[in-house]
Amino acid sequence: MDPARLAELRAGVERLFALLERDFGVRGRWMHRRDDATTYMEVYEGVKDEAAFELLLEREGAKLGVQRRTERFVCA
């Protein structure tokens, strides 16, 4: 992520979070690596309709203009 785009990207992520919260009742968290302030991740918990959620996330996330990778974790 280009540090010069941080404010623009943050605004885009907040729009994405608002859309996901409106449509799915899930509020995301935006975090960055402790040792690399240019690597970010989003965390979503309590998603019930995973297929629809991921479709919307893929479509809207593409509008952010940054490379994205999806990783899925569940509680052990």
mmCIF file of the N, C-alpha and C atoms, coordinates in Angstrom:
data_MODEL
# 
_entry.id   MODEL 
# 
loop_
_atom_site.group_PDB 
_atom_site.id 
_atom_site.type_symbol 
_atom_site.label_atom_id 
_atom_site.label_alt_id 
_atom_site.label_comp_id 
_atom_site.label_asym_id 
_atom_site.label_entity_id 
_atom_site.label_seq_id 
_atom_site.pdbx_PDB_ins_code 
_atom_site.Cartn_x 
_atom_site.Cartn_y 
_atom_site.Cartn_z 
_atom_site.occupancy 
_atom_site.B_iso_or_equiv 
_atom_site.pdbx_formal_charge 
_atom_site.auth_seq_id 
_atom_site.auth_comp_id 
_atom_site.auth_asym_id 
_atom_site.auth_atom_id 
_atom_site.pdbx_PDB_model_num 
ATOM 1   N N  . MET A 1 1  ? 0.846   -1.175  0.000  1.00 0.00 ? 1  MET A N  1 
ATOM 2   C CA . MET A 1 1  ? 0.000   0.000   0.000  1.00 0.00 ? 1  MET A CA 1 
ATOM 3   C C  . MET A 1 1  ? 0.888   1.233   0.000  1.00 0.00 ? 1  MET A C  1 
ATOM 4   N N  . ASP A 1 2  ? 0.582   2.149   -0.876 1.00 0.00 ? 2  ASP A N  1 
ATOM 5   C CA . ASP A 1 2  ? 1.319   3.404   -0.991 1.00 0.00 ? 2  ASP A CA 1 
ATOM 6   C C  . ASP A 1 2  ? 0.931   4.317   0.178  1.00 0.00 ? 2  ASP A C  1 
ATOM 7   N N  . PRO A 1 3  ? 1.893   4.691   1.049  1.00 0.00 ? 3  PRO A N  1 
ATOM 8   C CA . PRO A 1 3  ? 1.564   5.537   2.203  1.00 0.00 ? 3  PRO A CA 1 
ATOM 9   C C  . PRO A 1 3  ? 0.903   6.862   1.815  1.00 0.00 ? 3  PRO A C  1 
ATOM 10  N N  . ALA A 1 4  ? 1.172   7.358   0.622  1.00 0.00 ? 4  ALA A N  1 
ATOM 11  C CA . ALA A 1 4  ? 0.558   8.613   0.178  1.00 0.00 ? 4  ALA A CA 1 
ATOM 12  C C  . ALA A 1 4  ? -0.950  8.469   -0.031 1.00 0.00 ? 4  ALA A C  1 
ATOM 13  N N  . ARG A 1 5  ? -1.417  7.247   -0.181 1.00 0.00 ? 5  ARG A N  1 
ATOM 14  C CA . ARG A 1 5  ? -2.853  6.990   -0.403 1.00 0.00 ? 5  ARG A CA 1 
ATOM 15  C C  . ARG A 1 5  ? -3.596  6.624   0.876  1.00 0.00 ? 5  ARG A C  1 
ATOM 16  N N  . LEU A 1 6  ? -2.943  6.699   2.020  1.00 0.00 ? 6  LEU A N  1 
ATOM 17  C CA . LEU A 1 6  ? -3.549  6.219   3.265  1.00 0.00 ? 6  LEU A CA 1 
ATOM 18  C C  . LEU A 1 6  ? -4.888  6.878   3.566  1.00 0.00 ? 6  LEU A C  1 
ATOM 19  N N  . ALA A 1 7  ? -4.985  8.192   3.485  1.00 0.00 ? 7  ALA A N  1 
ATOM 20  C CA . ALA A 1 7  ? -6.248  8.880   3.800  1.00 0.00 ? 7  ALA A CA 1 
ATOM 21  C C  . ALA A 1 7  ? -7.347  8.458   2.829  1.00 0.00 ? 7  ALA A C  1 
ATOM 22  N N  . GLU A 1 8  ? -7.015  8.379   1.561  1.00 0.00 ? 8  GLU A N  1 
ATOM 23  C CA . GLU A 1 8  ? -7.990  7.941   0.545  1.00 0.00 ? 8  GLU A CA 1 
ATOM 24  C C  . GLU A 1 8  ? -8.432  6.503   0.809  1.00 0.00 ? 8  GLU A C  1 
ATOM 25  N N  . LEU A 1 9  ? -7.473  5.639   1.101  1.00 0.00 ? 9  LEU A N  1 
ATOM 26  C CA . LEU A 1 9  ? -7.789  4.237   1.356  1.00 0.00 ? 9  LEU A CA 1 
ATOM 27  C C  . LEU A 1 9  ? -8.624  4.090   2.620  1.00 0.00 ? 9  LEU A C  1 
ATOM 28  N N  . ARG A 1 10 ? -8.274  4.824   3.669  1.00 0.00 ? 10 ARG A N  1 
ATOM 29  C CA . ARG A 1 10 ? -9.056  4.752   4.918  1.00 0.00 ? 10 ARG A CA 1 
ATOM 30  C C  . ARG A 1 10 ? -10.513 5.133   4.660  1.00 0.00 ? 10 ARG A C  1 
ATOM 31  N N  . ALA A 1 11 ? -10.737 6.186   3.876  1.00 0.00 ? 11 ALA A N  1 
ATOM 32  C CA . ALA A 1 11 ? -12.110 6.609   3.554  1.00 0.00 ? 11 ALA A CA 1 
ATOM 33  C C  . ALA A 1 11 ? -12.834 5.504   2.789  1.00 0.00 ? 11 ALA A C  1 
ATOM 34  N N  . GLY A 1 12 ? -12.146 4.858   1.863  1.00 0.00 ? 12 GLY A N  1 
ATOM 35  C CA . GLY A 1 12 ? -12.752 3.762   1.109  1.00 0.00 ? 12 GLY A CA 1 
ATOM 36  C C  . GLY A 1 12 ? -13.091 2.582   1.985  1.00 0.00 ? 12 GLY A C  1 
ATOM 37  N N  . VAL A 1 13 ? -12.213 2.260   2.910  1.00 0.00 ? 13 VAL A N  1 
ATOM 38  C CA . VAL A 1 13 ? -12.463 1.155   3.837  1.00 0.00 ? 13 VAL A CA 1 
ATOM 39  C C  . VAL A 1 13 ? -13.648 1.486   4.740  1.00 0.00 ? 13 VAL A C  1 
ATOM 40  N N  . GLU A 1 14 ? -13.741 2.720   5.196  1.00 0.00 ? 14 GLU A N  1 
ATOM 41  C CA . GLU A 1 14 ? -14.882 3.115   6.027  1.00 0.00 ? 14 GLU A CA 1 
ATOM 42  C C  . GLU A 1 14 ? -16.193 3.017   5.255  1.00 0.00 ? 14 GLU A C  1 
ATOM 43  N N  . ARG A 1 15 ? -16.182 3.375   3.977  1.00 0.00 ? 15 ARG A N  1 
ATOM 44  C CA . ARG A 1 15 ? -17.396 3.210   3.143  1.00 0.00 ? 15 ARG A CA 1 
ATOM 45  C C  . ARG A 1 15 ? -17.743 1.724   3.011  1.00 0.00 ? 15 ARG A C  1 
ATOM 46  N N  . LEU A 1 16 ? -16.728 0.901   2.794  1.00 0.00 ? 16 LEU A N  1 
ATOM 47  C CA . LEU A 1 16 ? -16.936 -0.544  2.703  1.00 0.00 ? 16 LEU A CA 1 
ATOM 48  C C  . LEU A 1 16 ? -17.520 -1.076  4.011  1.00 0.00 ? 16 LEU A C  1 
ATOM 49  N N  . PHE A 1 17 ? -16.958 -0.672  5.143  1.00 0.00 ? 17 PHE A N  1 
ATOM 50  C CA . PHE A 1 17 ? -17.468 -1.121  6.440  1.00 0.00 ? 17 PHE A CA 1 
ATOM 51  C C  . PHE A 1 17 ? -18.924 -0.699  6.644  1.00 0.00 ? 17 PHE A C  1 
ATOM 52  N N  . ALA A 1 18 ? -19.256 0.512   6.263  1.00 0.00 ? 18 ALA A N  1 
ATOM 53  C CA . ALA A 1 18 ? -20.637 0.994   6.419  1.00 0.00 ? 18 ALA A CA 1 
ATOM 54  C C  . ALA A 1 18 ? -21.595 0.160   5.578  1.00 0.00 ? 18 ALA A C  1 
ATOM 55  N N  . LEU A 1 19 ? -21.201 -0.164  4.362  1.00 0.00 ? 19 LEU A N  1 
ATOM 56  C CA . LEU A 1 19 ? -22.035 -0.978  3.473  1.00 0.00 ? 19 LEU A CA 1 
ATOM 57  C C  . LEU A 1 19 ? -22.224 -2.382  4.047  1.00 0.00 ? 19 LEU A C  1 
ATOM 58  N N  . LEU A 1 20 ? -21.152 -2.984  4.513  1.00 0.00 ? 20 LEU A N  1 
ATOM 59  C CA . LEU A 1 20 ? -21.237 -4.326  5.088  1.00 0.00 ? 20 LEU A CA 1 
ATOM 60  C C  . LEU A 1 20 ? -22.076 -4.340  6.361  1.00 0.00 ? 20 LEU A C  1 
ATOM 61  N N  . GLU A 1 21 ? -21.938 -3.295  7.155  1.00 0.00 ? 21 GLU A N  1 
ATOM 62  C CA . GLU A 1 21 ? -22.736 -3.216  8.379  1.00 0.00 ? 21 GLU A CA 1 
ATOM 63  C C  . GLU A 1 21 ? -24.215 -3.051  8.038  1.00 0.00 ? 21 GLU A C  1 
ATOM 64  N N  . ARG A 1 22 ? -24.506 -2.219  7.061  1.00 0.00 ? 22 ARG A N  1 
ATOM 65  C CA . ARG A 1 22 ? -25.897 -2.003  6.654  1.00 0.00 ? 22 ARG A CA 1 
ATOM 66  C C  . ARG A 1 22 ? -26.512 -3.297  6.121  1.00 0.00 ? 22 ARG A C  1 
ATOM 67  N N  . ASP A 1 23 ? -25.792 -4.002  5.248  1.00 0.00 ? 23 ASP A N  1 
ATOM 68  C CA . ASP A 1 23 ? -26.358 -5.175  4.578  1.00 0.00 ? 23 ASP A CA 1 
ATOM 69  C C  . ASP A 1 23 ? -26.277 -6.463  5.391  1.00 0.00 ? 23 ASP A C  1 
ATOM 70  N N  . PHE A 1 24 ? -25.272 -6.563  6.285  1.00 0.00 ? 24 PHE A N  1 
ATOM 71  C CA . PHE A 1 24 ? -25.058 -7.829  6.990  1.00 0.00 ? 24 PHE A CA 1 
ATOM 72  C C  . PHE A 1 24 ? -25.003 -7.702  8.510  1.00 0.00 ? 24 PHE A C  1 
ATOM 73  N N  . GLY A 1 25 ? -25.045 -6.483  9.023  1.00 0.00 ? 25 GLY A N  1 
ATOM 74  C CA . GLY A 1 25 ? -24.973 -6.295  10.468 1.00 0.00 ? 25 GLY A CA 1 
ATOM 75  C C  . GLY A 1 25 ? -23.615 -6.638  11.049 1.00 0.00 ? 25 GLY A C  1 
ATOM 76  N N  . VAL A 1 26 ? -22.584 -6.607  10.214 1.00 0.00 ? 26 VAL A N  1 
ATOM 77  C CA . VAL A 1 26 ? -21.224 -6.957  10.636 1.00 0.00 ? 26 VAL A CA 1 
ATOM 78  C C  . VAL A 1 26 ? -20.351 -5.720  10.490 1.00 0.00 ? 26 VAL A C  1 
ATOM 79  N N  . ARG A 1 27 ? -19.663 -5.343  11.556 1.00 0.00 ? 27 ARG A N  1 
ATOM 80  C CA . ARG A 1 27 ? -18.754 -4.199  11.516 1.00 0.00 ? 27 ARG A CA 1 
ATOM 81  C C  . ARG A 1 27 ? -17.316 -4.712  11.436 1.00 0.00 ? 27 ARG A C  1 
ATOM 82  N N  . GLY A 1 28 ? -16.600 -4.296  10.433 1.00 0.00 ? 28 GLY A N  1 
ATOM 83  C CA . GLY A 1 28 ? -15.216 -4.720  10.259 1.00 0.00 ? 28 GLY A CA 1 
ATOM 84  C C  . GLY A 1 28 ? -14.258 -3.947  11.132 1.00 0.00 ? 28 GLY A C  1 
ATOM 85  N N  . ARG A 1 29 ? -13.086 -4.503  11.314 1.00 0.00 ? 29 ARG A N  1 
ATOM 86  C CA . ARG A 1 29 ? -11.981 -3.821  11.987 1.00 0.00 ? 29 ARG A CA 1 
ATOM 87  C C  . ARG A 1 29 ? -10.832 -3.744  10.990 1.00 0.00 ? 29 ARG A C  1 
ATOM 88  N N  . TRP A 1 30 ? -10.134 -2.619  10.968 1.00 0.00 ? 30 TRP A N  1 
ATOM 89  C CA . TRP A 1 30 ? -9.013  -2.406  10.050 1.00 0.00 ? 30 TRP A CA 1 
ATOM 90  C C  . TRP A 1 30 ? -7.746  -2.328  10.871 1.00 0.00 ? 30 TRP A C  1 
ATOM 91  N N  . MET A 1 31 ? -6.782  -3.174  10.551 1.00 0.00 ? 31 MET A N  1 
ATOM 92  C CA . MET A 1 31 ? -5.558  -3.269  11.334 1.00 0.00 ? 31 MET A CA 1 
ATOM 93  C C  . MET A 1 31 ? -4.358  -3.233  10.402 1.00 0.00 ? 31 MET A C  1 
ATOM 94  N N  . HIS A 1 32 ? -3.202  -2.863  10.951 1.00 0.00 ? 32 HIS A N  1 
ATOM 95  C CA . HIS A 1 32 ? -1.976  -2.979  10.164 1.00 0.00 ? 32 HIS A CA 1 
ATOM 96  C C  . HIS A 1 32 ? -0.945  -3.762  10.956 1.00 0.00 ? 32 HIS A C  1 
ATOM 97  N N  . ARG A 1 33 ? 0.010   -4.310  10.215 1.00 0.00 ? 33 ARG A N  1 
ATOM 98  C CA . ARG A 1 33 ? 1.065   -5.082  10.869 1.00 0.00 ? 33 ARG A CA 1 
ATOM 99  C C  . ARG A 1 33 ? 1.856   -4.189  11.807 1.00 0.00 ? 33 ARG A C  1 
ATOM 100 N N  . ARG A 1 34 ? 2.191   -4.710  12.937 1.00 0.00 ? 34 ARG A N  1 
ATOM 101 C CA . ARG A 1 34 ? 2.973   -3.963  13.919 1.00 0.00 ? 34 ARG A CA 1 
ATOM 102 C C  . ARG A 1 34 ? 4.350   -3.597  13.359 1.00 0.00 ? 34 ARG A C  1 
ATOM 103 N N  . ASP A 1 35 ? 4.925   -4.486  12.550 1.00 0.00 ? 35 ASP A N  1 
ATOM 104 C CA . ASP A 1 35 ? 6.271   -4.261  12.029 1.00 0.00 ? 35 ASP A CA 1 
ATOM 105 C C  . ASP A 1 35 ? 6.298   -3.752  10.583 1.00 0.00 ? 35 ASP A C  1 
ATOM 106 N N  . ASP A 1 36 ? 5.122   -3.424  10.034 1.00 0.00 ? 36 ASP A N  1 
ATOM 107 C CA . ASP A 1 36 ? 5.063   -2.936  8.652  1.00 0.00 ? 36 ASP A CA 1 
ATOM 108 C C  . ASP A 1 36 ? 3.786   -2.129  8.476  1.00 0.00 ? 36 ASP A C  1 
ATOM 109 N N  . ALA A 1 37 ? 3.905   -0.831  8.559  1.00 0.00 ? 37 ALA A N  1 
ATOM 110 C CA . ALA A 1 37 ? 2.728   0.049   8.502  1.00 0.00 ? 37 ALA A CA 1 
ATOM 111 C C  . ALA A 1 37 ? 2.120   0.151   7.110  1.00 0.00 ? 37 ALA A C  1 
ATOM 112 N N  . THR A 1 38 ? 2.652   -0.595  6.139  1.00 0.00 ? 38 THR A N  1 
ATOM 113 C CA . THR A 1 38 ? 2.063   -0.579  4.797  1.00 0.00 ? 38 THR A CA 1 
ATOM 114 C C  . THR A 1 38 ? 1.275   -1.850  4.495  1.00 0.00 ? 38 THR A C  1 
ATOM 115 N N  . THR A 1 39 ? 1.196   -2.767  5.456  1.00 0.00 ? 39 THR A N  1 
ATOM 116 C CA . THR A 1 39 ? 0.423   -3.994  5.277  1.00 0.00 ? 39 THR A CA 1 
ATOM 117 C C  . THR A 1 39 ? -0.787  -3.948  6.210  1.00 0.00 ? 39 THR A C  1 
ATOM 118 N N  . TYR A 1 40 ? -1.968  -4.007  5.621  1.00 0.00 ? 40 TYR A N  1 
ATOM 119 C CA . TYR A 1 40 ? -3.219  -3.891  6.364  1.00 0.00 ? 40 TYR A CA 1 
ATOM 120 C C  . TYR A 1 40 ? -4.048  -5.155  6.236  1.00 0.00 ? 40 TYR A C  1 
ATOM 121 N N  . MET A 1 41 ? -4.974  -5.325  7.167  1.00 0.00 ? 41 MET A N  1 
ATOM 122 C CA . MET A 1 41 ? -5.947  -6.411  7.057  1.00 0.00 ? 41 MET A CA 1 
ATOM 123 C C  . MET A 1 41 ? -7.266  -5.956  7.659  1.00 0.00 ? 41 MET A C  1 
ATOM 124 N N  . GLU A 1 42 ? -8.317  -6.565  7.153  1.00 0.00 ? 42 GLU A N  1 
ATOM 125 C CA . GLU A 1 42 ? -9.656  -6.339  7.691  1.00 0.00 ? 42 GLU A CA 1 
ATOM 126 C C  . GLU A 1 42 ? -10.064 -7.608  8.422  1.00 0.00 ? 42 GLU A C  1 
ATOM 127 N N  . VAL A 1 43 ? -10.834 -7.441  9.485  1.00 0.00 ? 43 VAL A N  1 
ATOM 128 C CA . VAL A 1 43 ? -11.326 -8.573  10.260 1.00 0.00 ? 43 VAL A CA 1 
ATOM 129 C C  . VAL A 1 43 ? -12.837 -8.428  10.359 1.00 0.00 ? 43 VAL A C  1 
ATOM 130 N N  . TYR A 1 44 ? -13.542 -9.512  10.057 1.00 0.00 ? 44 TYR A N  1 
ATOM 131 C CA . TYR A 1 44 ? -15.004 -9.538  10.145 1.00 0.00 ? 44 TYR A CA 1 
ATOM 132 C C  . TYR A 1 44 ? -15.401 -10.752 10.968 1.00 0.00 ? 44 TYR A C  1 
ATOM 133 N N  . GLU A 1 45 ? -16.256 -10.543 11.955 1.00 0.00 ? 45 GLU A N  1 
ATOM 134 C CA . GLU A 1 45 ? -16.705 -11.647 12.804 1.00 0.00 ? 45 GLU A CA 1 
ATOM 135 C C  . GLU A 1 45 ? -18.228 -11.705 12.799 1.00 0.00 ? 45 GLU A C  1 
ATOM 136 N N  . GLY A 1 46 ? -18.752 -12.906 12.948 1.00 0.00 ? 46 GLY A N  1 
ATOM 137 C CA . GLY A 1 46 ? -20.197 -13.087 13.054 1.00 0.00 ? 46 GLY A CA 1 
ATOM 138 C C  . GLY A 1 46 ? -20.933 -13.049 11.731 1.00 0.00 ? 46 GLY A C  1 
ATOM 139 N N  . VAL A 1 47 ? -20.245 -13.354 10.643 1.00 0.00 ? 47 VAL A N  1 
ATOM 140 C CA . VAL A 1 47 ? -20.885 -13.360 9.323  1.00 0.00 ? 47 VAL A CA 1 
ATOM 141 C C  . VAL A 1 47 ? -21.767 -14.599 9.221  1.00 0.00 ? 47 VAL A C  1 
ATOM 142 N N  . LYS A 1 48 ? -23.032 -14.396 8.904  1.00 0.00 ? 48 LYS A N  1 
ATOM 143 C CA . LYS A 1 48 ? -23.964 -15.525 8.813  1.00 0.00 ? 48 LYS A CA 1 
ATOM 144 C C  . LYS A 1 48 ? -24.105 -16.033 7.372  1.00 0.00 ? 48 LYS A C  1 
ATOM 145 N N  . ASP A 1 49 ? -24.279 -15.146 6.424  1.00 0.00 ? 49 ASP A N  1 
ATOM 146 C CA . ASP A 1 49 ? -24.408 -15.529 5.016  1.00 0.00 ? 49 ASP A CA 1 
ATOM 147 C C  . ASP A 1 49 ? -23.068 -15.307 4.329  1.00 0.00 ? 49 ASP A C  1 
ATOM 148 N N  . GLU A 1 50 ? -22.180 -16.277 4.492  1.00 0.00 ? 50 GLU A N  1 
ATOM 149 C CA . GLU A 1 50 ? -20.810 -16.113 4.011  1.00 0.00 ? 50 GLU A CA 1 
ATOM 150 C C  . GLU A 1 50 ? -20.724 -15.914 2.503  1.00 0.00 ? 50 GLU A C  1 
ATOM 151 N N  . ALA A 1 51 ? -21.514 -16.634 1.741  1.00 0.00 ? 51 ALA A N  1 
ATOM 152 C CA . ALA A 1 51 ? -21.442 -16.532 0.272  1.00 0.00 ? 51 ALA A CA 1 
ATOM 153 C C  . ALA A 1 51 ? -21.807 -15.122 -0.192 1.00 0.00 ? 51 ALA A C  1 
ATOM 154 N N  . ALA A 1 52 ? -22.909 -14.591 0.288  1.00 0.00 ? 52 ALA A N  1 
ATOM 155 C CA . ALA A 1 52 ? -23.337 -13.246 -0.114 1.00 0.00 ? 52 ALA A CA 1 
ATOM 156 C C  . ALA A 1 52 ? -22.366 -12.194 0.414  1.00 0.00 ? 52 ALA A C  1 
ATOM 157 N N  . PHE A 1 53 ? -21.886 -12.380 1.634  1.00 0.00 ? 53 PHE A N  1 
ATOM 158 C CA . PHE A 1 53 ? -20.930 -11.448 2.227  1.00 0.00 ? 53 PHE A CA 1 
ATOM 159 C C  . PHE A 1 53 ? -19.661 -11.378 1.375  1.00 0.00 ? 53 PHE A C  1 
ATOM 160 N N  . GLU A 1 54 ? -19.131 -12.529 1.001  1.00 0.00 ? 54 GLU A N  1 
ATOM 161 C CA . GLU A 1 54 ? -17.890 -12.567 0.230  1.00 0.00 ? 54 GLU A CA 1 
ATOM 162 C C  . GLU A 1 54 ? -18.074 -12.002 -1.172 1.00 0.00 ? 54 GLU A C  1 
ATOM 163 N N  . LEU A 1 55 ? -19.228 -12.203 -1.773 1.00 0.00 ? 55 LEU A N  1 
ATOM 164 C CA . LEU A 1 55 ? -19.491 -11.602 -3.089 1.00 0.00 ? 55 LEU A CA 1 
ATOM 165 C C  . LEU A 1 55 ? -19.468 -10.082 -3.000 1.00 0.00 ? 55 LEU A C  1 
ATOM 166 N N  . LEU A 1 56 ? -20.151 -9.538  -2.011 1.00 0.00 ? 56 LEU A N  1 
ATOM 167 C CA . LEU A 1 56 ? -20.173 -8.085  -1.838 1.00 0.00 ? 56 LEU A CA 1 
ATOM 168 C C  . LEU A 1 56 ? -18.775 -7.570  -1.488 1.00 0.00 ? 56 LEU A C  1 
ATOM 169 N N  . LEU A 1 57 ? -18.076 -8.266  -0.627 1.00 0.00 ? 57 LEU A N  1 
ATOM 170 C CA . LEU A 1 57 ? -16.729 -7.856  -0.228 1.00 0.00 ? 57 LEU A CA 1 
ATOM 171 C C  . LEU A 1 57 ? -15.776 -7.868  -1.428 1.00 0.00 ? 57 LEU A C  1 
ATOM 172 N N  . GLU A 1 58 ? -15.865 -8.874  -2.254 1.00 0.00 ? 58 GLU A N  1 
ATOM 173 C CA . GLU A 1 58 ? -15.012 -8.952  -3.446 1.00 0.00 ? 58 GLU A CA 1 
ATOM 174 C C  . GLU A 1 58 ? -15.318 -7.810  -4.413 1.00 0.00 ? 58 GLU A C  1 
ATOM 175 N N  . ARG A 1 59 ? -16.598 -7.587  -4.663 1.00 0.00 ? 59 ARG A N  1 
ATOM 176 C CA . ARG A 1 59 ? -17.012 -6.536  -5.611 1.00 0.00 ? 59 ARG A CA 1 
ATOM 177 C C  . ARG A 1 59 ? -16.608 -5.149  -5.110 1.00 0.00 ? 59 ARG A C  1 
ATOM 178 N N  . GLU A 1 60 ? -16.961 -4.841  -3.872 1.00 0.00 ? 60 GLU A N  1 
ATOM 179 C CA . GLU A 1 60 ? -16.702 -3.513  -3.332 1.00 0.00 ? 60 GLU A CA 1 
ATOM 180 C C  . GLU A 1 60 ? -15.230 -3.329  -2.965 1.00 0.00 ? 60 GLU A C  1 
ATOM 181 N N  . GLY A 1 61 ? -14.589 -4.386  -2.512 1.00 0.00 ? 61 GLY A N  1 
ATOM 182 C CA . GLY A 1 61 ? -13.177 -4.302  -2.169 1.00 0.00 ? 61 GLY A CA 1 
ATOM 183 C C  . GLY A 1 61 ? -12.306 -4.018  -3.376 1.00 0.00 ? 61 GLY A C  1 
ATOM 184 N N  . ALA A 1 62 ? -12.712 -4.486  -4.556 1.00 0.00 ? 62 ALA A N  1 
ATOM 185 C CA . ALA A 1 62 ? -11.960 -4.231  -5.786 1.00 0.00 ? 62 ALA A CA 1 
ATOM 186 C C  . ALA A 1 62 ? -11.904 -2.739  -6.091 1.00 0.00 ? 62 ALA A C  1 
ATOM 187 N N  . LYS A 1 63 ? -12.888 -2.000  -5.619 1.00 0.00 ? 63 LYS A N  1 
ATOM 188 C CA . LYS A 1 63 ? -12.935 -0.554  -5.873 1.00 0.00 ? 63 LYS A CA 1 
ATOM 189 C C  . LYS A 1 63 ? -11.867 0.211   -5.090 1.00 0.00 ? 63 LYS A C  1 
ATOM 190 N N  . LEU A 1 64 ? -11.241 -0.437  -4.111 1.00 0.00 ? 64 LEU A N  1 
ATOM 191 C CA . LEU A 1 64 ? -10.217 0.233   -3.312 1.00 0.00 ? 64 LEU A CA 1 
ATOM 192 C C  . LEU A 1 64 ? -8.924  0.435   -4.105 1.00 0.00 ? 64 LEU A C  1 
ATOM 193 N N  . GLY A 1 65 ? -8.735  -0.347  -5.155 1.00 0.00 ? 65 GLY A N  1 
ATOM 194 C CA . GLY A 1 65 ? -7.568  -0.169  -6.006 1.00 0.00 ? 65 GLY A CA 1 
ATOM 195 C C  . GLY A 1 65 ? -6.259  -0.656  -5.414 1.00 0.00 ? 65 GLY A C  1 
ATOM 196 N N  . VAL A 1 66 ? -6.333  -1.622  -4.513 1.00 0.00 ? 66 VAL A N  1 
ATOM 197 C CA . VAL A 1 66 ? -5.124  -2.221  -3.939 1.00 0.00 ? 66 VAL A CA 1 
ATOM 198 C C  . VAL A 1 66 ? -5.238  -3.739  -4.060 1.00 0.00 ? 66 VAL A C  1 
ATOM 199 N N  . GLN A 1 67 ? -4.096  -4.392  -4.084 1.00 0.00 ? 67 GLN A N  1 
ATOM 200 C CA . GLN A 1 67 ? -4.093  -5.850  -4.142 1.00 0.00 ? 67 GLN A CA 1 
ATOM 201 C C  . GLN A 1 67 ? -4.654  -6.396  -2.834 1.00 0.00 ? 67 GLN A C  1 
ATOM 202 N N  . ARG A 1 68 ? -5.566  -7.351  -2.949 1.00 0.00 ? 68 ARG A N  1 
ATOM 203 C CA . ARG A 1 68 ? -6.199  -7.927  -1.766 1.00 0.00 ? 68 ARG A CA 1 
ATOM 204 C C  . ARG A 1 68 ? -6.012  -9.428  -1.801 1.00 0.00 ? 68 ARG A C  1 
ATOM 205 N N  . ARG A 1 69 ? -5.966  -10.015 -0.610 1.00 0.00 ? 69 ARG A N  1 
ATOM 206 C CA . ARG A 1 69 ? -5.885  -11.465 -0.470 1.00 0.00 ? 69 ARG A CA 1 
ATOM 207 C C  . ARG A 1 69 ? -6.847  -11.858 0.646  1.00 0.00 ? 69 ARG A C  1 
ATOM 208 N N  . THR A 1 70 ? -7.558  -12.927 0.438  1.00 0.00 ? 70 THR A N  1 
ATOM 209 C CA . THR A 1 70 ? -8.522  -13.382 1.439  1.00 0.00 ? 70 THR A CA 1 
ATOM 210 C C  . THR A 1 70 ? -7.952  -14.585 2.190  1.00 0.00 ? 70 THR A C  1 
ATOM 211 N N  . GLU A 1 71 ? -8.012  -14.511 3.498  1.00 0.00 ? 71 GLU A N  1 
ATOM 212 C CA . GLU A 1 71 ? -7.660  -15.617 4.367  1.00 0.00 ? 71 GLU A CA 1 
ATOM 213 C C  . GLU A 1 71 ? -8.806  -15.789 5.351  1.00 0.00 ? 71 GLU A C  1 
ATOM 214 N N  . ARG A 1 72 ? -9.179  -17.023 5.632  1.00 0.00 ? 72 ARG A N  1 
ATOM 215 C CA . ARG A 1 72 ? -10.310 -17.293 6.521  1.00 0.00 ? 72 ARG A CA 1 
ATOM 216 C C  . ARG A 1 72 ? -9.841  -18.082 7.730  1.00 0.00 ? 72 ARG A C  1 
ATOM 217 N N  . PHE A 1 73 ? -10.239 -17.615 8.886  1.00 0.00 ? 73 PHE A N  1 
ATOM 218 C CA . PHE A 1 73 ? -9.889  -18.270 10.147 1.00 0.00 ? 73 PHE A CA 1 
ATOM 219 C C  . PHE A 1 73 ? -11.158 -18.498 10.951 1.00 0.00 ? 73 PHE A C  1 
ATOM 220 N N  . VAL A 1 74 ? -11.156 -19.528 11.779 1.00 0.00 ? 74 VAL A N  1 
ATOM 221 C CA . VAL A 1 74 ? -12.263 -19.789 12.696 1.00 0.00 ? 74 VAL A CA 1 
ATOM 222 C C  . VAL A 1 74 ? -11.666 -20.048 14.078 1.00 0.00 ? 74 VAL A C  1 
ATOM 223 N N  . CYS A 1 75 ? -12.459 -19.889 15.104 1.00 0.00 ? 75 CYS A N  1 
ATOM 224 C CA . CYS A 1 75 ? -11.984 -20.141 16.457 1.00 0.00 ? 75 CYS A CA 1 
ATOM 225 C C  . CYS A 1 75 ? -11.621 -21.606 16.607 1.00 0.00 ? 75 CYS A C  1 
ATOM 226 N N  . ALA A 1 76 ? -10.548 -21.848 17.308 1.00 0.00 ? 76 ALA A N  1 
ATOM 227 C CA . ALA A 1 76 ? -10.085 -23.222 17.522 1.00 0.00 ? 76 ALA A CA 1 
ATOM 228 C C  . ALA A 1 76 ? -10.826 -23.857 18.672 1.00 0.00 ? 76 ALA A C  1 
# 
